[in-house]
Amino acid sequence: MVKWSDSYLGRLRQVVGNRLLLVCGGRAIVEDNWGCILLQKRSDFKVWGLPGGGPEEGESIEQCLAREVYEETGLTVKRFEAVGFSSNPAIETVTYPNGDRVQNYILILRAAEWEGNLACLDGESLALDFFELACLPELMLCDRLVLEKFQEYKRTGQFQLF
């Protein structure tokens, strides 16, 4: 597990400070056998969200999301399926509690095959739980939209660009 200060983004922040960065990354949708979605209660915003993050140097987006899902949830993803891509600046521009600002470009991948037991391993998750899509807790706005688009993907089978 890479410490934040040693990560690619952490090292970049040491140079550029809090100014807006354009950041690529991913979010993972993990469903259980009943169609409930895995969410993490985030330690930064204290609301629920999808596991995900940005790649380290030399990582593919699949490797990045497999690592992030493991670090944040304890689960091992064996196979992903592409669901959509989110890049709307009105939704994907985020100011973190420490003042860091990002505009995200996010590939949404569904964990098509996964295993393991839930565990908060890296301090980014305060809690983990599966939720029915009809009974979601307070979510990050970007994650709520991702889950709406995921439902559209499931209905149509079409990659969602939003």
Beta strands, then each sheet from edge to edge (+ up, - down):
strand 1: 21-29
strand 2: 37-42
strand 3: 48-49
strand 4: 52-53
strand 5: 75-86
strand 6: 93-95
strand 7: 101-116
strand 8: 125-131
strand 9: 160-161
sheet 1: 4+ 1- 7- 5+ 9+
sheet 2: 4+ 1- 7- 6+
sheet 3: 3+ 2- 8+
end
